[in-house]
Amino acid sequence: MTHRIVVLGAGYAGLGAAKRAARRLRGTGAQVTLVNAADRFVERIRLHQLATGQKLLDLPLTGLLDGTGVDLVVARVTGLDLPAREVRVDAAPYTLGYDTLVYALGSGADLDTVPGVREHAFSVAAAGEAARLRSQLPGLSSLTVVGGGLTGIETAAELAAARPGLRVELVTGDRIGAGLSERARRHLHSALGRMGVAVREHAVISKVGPDSLQWDDGGELPAEAVVWTAGFRVPGLAAASGLATDESGRILVDRTLRSVSHPEVLGIGDAAQVPDDLSRMSCQTALPMGMHAGVVLADLATGRPPRPVRIRYVWQNISLGRLDGVTQFTRADDSPLGDAVLTGRASARFKEAVSRGTVALMRYSGLPSAARR
Ligand SMILES: Cc1cc2nc3c(=O)[nH]c(=O)nc-3n(C[C@H](O)[C@H](O)[C@H](O)COP(=O)(O)OP(=O)(O)OC[C@H]3O[C@@H](n4cnc5c(N)ncnc54)[C@H](O)[C@@H]3O)c2cc1C
């Protein structure tokens, strides 16, 4: 009987998994279906660039899947029926049955933990949200980015570099780039200072109003517009369907990426968490997880024991506009490797090459051109 694989989400994790599984299972009769809400692949790691008006590559999924044998369904996933092994989607064919399911629905901005964020703040976590910020930018004279993690730093720097007249402030509850080495953080501070970005650390925001931010000690700061980057959250679909998740809703998976509660379901990318593992929400985790899931899917479909994954980190790459950056080299567990840091144009060029590499990987079918026809 045909082995039916359904992959939910065509991001860095899901697209890689679907293509690799299809390649490995070519000729076996297995069927791979990829479901995604949009018909395009979104280069999510460049959405801060989109927000400032830069053009991103147009990447139709049909083009990326050409010749792979993967069936594409453009629809939003609305529910999972785990006992029936069915997925519900909001467009034809409305229901998809599976033998193995891959859950790769990624993450979005956390708009609900702090009051007022959903109503008053912008975000750069999804293409539509970044485009909304882009459309409002020309009318703004100042902007406050909340969140001192990598996305907040990149967003503040990109905005300041692209719009020199715009006053940009970066506010964070901790220190900016808290997990980086002192050398990397020194470069962040001096680069942001040169760009005119005002940095405010140790300020925990408890409420966002229409034109202000409130501190947890009751203080208030005027804010013409706010970009919220303080935290990502995953869709509630996995937890609602009965899959075992952590407290944030990420699917708990074992080292073969199979759900600890439902082994016929694989969880990958931002939406999954390997227990006792960092699984940092990042492209750096999603890509290898997706590639490995392709191998596990082929193992499962052909009756082989699935192989365990080992996620290892090498660097954290932060762009500071198009001409500057910080690359912090890390140990395999993502902790900074002392002062092994690249800065300035060399880092910017390195990050650009890595970002292009992710698209090259998404384009790669792994098949010789003759076999693809
Ligand atoms: C501005 C920004 C900059 C970043 N920079 C970096 C960086 O430099 N390096 C790095 O490692 N990481 C970076 N990240 C994080 C990185 O983008 C994510 O970790 C990565 O995209 C996760 O990949 P994924 O495949 O799990 O999810 P995603 O890429 O989010 O893909 C999920 C897919 O699922 C689809 N989907 C979601 N819900 C549904 C539904 N209900 N029905 C159908 N389809 C659905 C989405 O449309 C999307 O196509 C950045 C993120 C942002 C926002």
The ligand as a Tripos MOL2 file, in Angstrom:
@<TRIPOS>MOLECULE
LIG
   53    58     1     0     0
SMALL
NO_CHARGES

@<TRIPOS>ATOM
      1 C1         13.2390   38.9580   11.3360 C.3       1 LIG1
      2 C2         13.7860   37.5900   11.6430 C.ar      1 LIG1
      3 C3         15.1380   37.3470   11.4710 C.ar      1 LIG1
      4 C4         15.6530   36.0760   11.7440 C.ar      1 LIG1
      5 N1         16.9910   35.8670   11.5620 N.ar      1 LIG1
      6 C5         17.5000   34.6540   11.7870 C.ar      1 LIG1
      7 C6         18.8730   34.3980   11.5740 C.ar      1 LIG1
      8 O1         19.6190   35.2840   11.1780 O.2       1 LIG1
      9 N2         19.3440   33.1480   11.7960 N.ar      1 LIG1
     10 C7         18.5330   32.1330   12.2340 C.ar      1 LIG1
     11 O2         19.0240   31.0160   12.4320 O.2       1 LIG1
     12 N3         17.2130   32.3380   12.4680 N.ar      1 LIG1
     13 C8         16.6670   33.5680   12.2540 C.ar      1 LIG1
     14 N4         15.3420   33.7910   12.4680 N.ar      1 LIG1
     15 C9         14.4970   32.6800   12.9580 C.3       1 LIG1
     16 C10        14.0680   31.7930   11.7820 C.3       1 LIG1
     17 O3         13.4460   32.5610   10.7980 O.3       1 LIG1
     18 C11        13.0980   30.7120   12.2640 C.3       1 LIG1
     19 O4         13.6700   30.0440   13.3500 O.3       1 LIG1
     20 C12        12.8120   29.7470   11.1290 C.3       1 LIG1
     21 O5         12.0680   30.3980   10.1360 O.3       1 LIG1
     22 C13        12.0620   28.5170   11.6300 C.3       1 LIG1
     23 O6         11.8020   27.6730   10.5360 O.3       1 LIG1
     24 P1         10.5070   26.7580   10.5180 P.3       1 LIG1
     25 O7         10.5360   25.9940    9.2440 O.co2     1 LIG1
     26 O8         10.3610   26.0340   11.7920 O.co2     1 LIG1
     27 O9          9.2730   27.7930   10.4930 O.3       1 LIG1
     28 P2          8.8700   28.9180    9.4330 P.3       1 LIG1
     29 O10        10.0210   29.3500    8.6400 O.co2     1 LIG1
     30 O11         8.1330   29.9180   10.2470 O.co2     1 LIG1
     31 O12         7.8510   28.1520    8.4650 O.3       1 LIG1
     32 C14         6.5830   27.7270    8.9140 C.3       1 LIG1
     33 C15         5.6830   27.5920    7.7110 C.3       1 LIG1
     34 O13         4.4110   27.1010    8.1390 O.3       1 LIG1
     35 C16         3.3700   27.8660    7.5400 C.3       1 LIG1
     36 N5          2.1990   27.8200    8.4190 N.ar      1 LIG1
     37 C17         2.1050   28.2760    9.6940 C.ar      1 LIG1
     38 N6          0.8700   28.0190   10.1810 N.ar      1 LIG1
     39 C18         0.1890   27.3880    9.1920 C.ar      1 LIG1
     40 C19        -1.1130   26.8270    9.1060 C.ar      1 LIG1
     41 N7         -1.9900   26.8470   10.1060 N.pl3     1 LIG1
     42 N8         -1.4730   26.2350    7.9320 N.ar      1 LIG1
     43 C20        -0.6000   26.1650    6.8870 C.ar      1 LIG1
     44 N9          0.6470   26.6710    6.9240 N.ar      1 LIG1
     45 C21         1.0360   27.2790    8.0700 C.ar      1 LIG1
     46 C22         3.9680   29.2620    7.4060 C.3       1 LIG1
     47 O14         3.2690   29.9900    6.4220 O.3       1 LIG1
     48 C23         5.4040   28.9320    7.0090 C.3       1 LIG1
     49 O15         5.5170   28.7700    5.6090 O.3       1 LIG1
     50 C24        14.7950   35.0450   12.2050 C.ar      1 LIG1
     51 C25        13.4250   35.2950   12.3720 C.ar      1 LIG1
     52 C26        12.9200   36.5530   12.0950 C.ar      1 LIG1
     53 C27        11.4350   36.7950   12.2730 C.3       1 LIG1
@<TRIPOS>BOND
     1     1     2 1
     2     2     3 ar
     3     2    52 ar
     4     3     4 ar
     5     4     5 ar
     6     4    50 ar
     7     5     6 ar
     8     6     7 ar
     9     6    13 1
    10     7     8 2
    11     7     9 ar
    12     9    10 ar
    13    10    11 2
    14    10    12 ar
    15    12    13 ar
    16    13    14 ar
    17    14    15 1
    18    14    50 ar
    19    15    16 1
    20    16    17 1
    21    16    18 1
    22    18    19 1
    23    18    20 1
    24    20    21 1
    25    20    22 1
    26    22    23 1
    27    23    24 1
    28    24    25 2
    29    24    26 1
    30    24    27 1
    31    27    28 1
    32    28    29 2
    33    28    30 1
    34    28    31 1
    35    31    32 1
    36    32    33 1
    37    33    34 1
    38    33    48 1
    39    34    35 1
    40    35    36 1
    41    35    46 1
    42    36    37 ar
    43    36    45 ar
    44    37    38 ar
    45    38    39 ar
    46    39    40 ar
    47    39    45 ar
    48    40    41 1
    49    40    42 ar
    50    42    43 ar
    51    43    44 ar
    52    44    45 ar
    53    46    47 1
    54    46    48 1
    55    48    49 1
    56    50    51 ar
    57    51    52 ar
    58    52    53 1
@<TRIPOS>SUBSTRUCTURE
     1 LIG1         1 GROUP 0 **** ****
